[in-house]
């Protein structure tokens, strides 16, 4: 599935990618998947990290906003 949304964490150490299946968090230094956010949230349009990198907010085409807890970036 093609990538639909991408966002860097505030420090640039993590890249969040939504590909239609899940939001995947990638370690930018190690170039590997570190975390996968899975839930009942489809058609993600945008995503953004909180200023401290411990949460990701996602919005969907149905107008729902989800807040996801993440490992600190």
Buried (B, 14 or more C-beta within 10 A) or exposed (E): EEEBBEBBBEEEBBBBBBBEEBBBBBBBEEEEEBBEBEEEBEEBEEBEBBEEBBBBBBBBEEEEEBEBEBEEB
